[in-house]
Amino acid sequence: MRKFSLLDHNSVPKHEIIQENEVKSLLDKYQIEKGQLPKIKQSDPVIKELGASVGDIAKITRNSQTAGESLYYRLVIDD
């Protein structure tokens, strides 16, 4: 039996963990500290499926009728 993946569901936007070089670019671009990003809990079902660790940054790509594609960034925190 094949396991269902939340990441394959059409209602779940694309989630990915960004690499350290992307983290630095992101923080430099917005002139912020990592802790100033919006948060997402490590217990979030999609974050769990990705295997993200506390301190990772998730990049969420959502489709938007007005903007086409919107990027959101979330800092993974402990429960």
KALINFEN-V537881 format. One line per field, one symbol per residue. phi: phi as a letter, one per 40 degrees, with the letter a starting at -180 (. if undefined). burial: # if it has 9 or more other ideal C-beta (glycine too) atoms within 8 Angstrom, else .. A space follows every 10 residues. Layout:
phi->???
burial->???
This chain:
phi->.cccbdcccc ccccbacccd cccdccccdc fbcdcccdba cccddccccc gcbdgcbcbb bbcbcccgab bbbbccbcc
burial->.....##... .#..#.##.. .##..##... ...#..#..# ##...##### .#...##### ##........ .######..
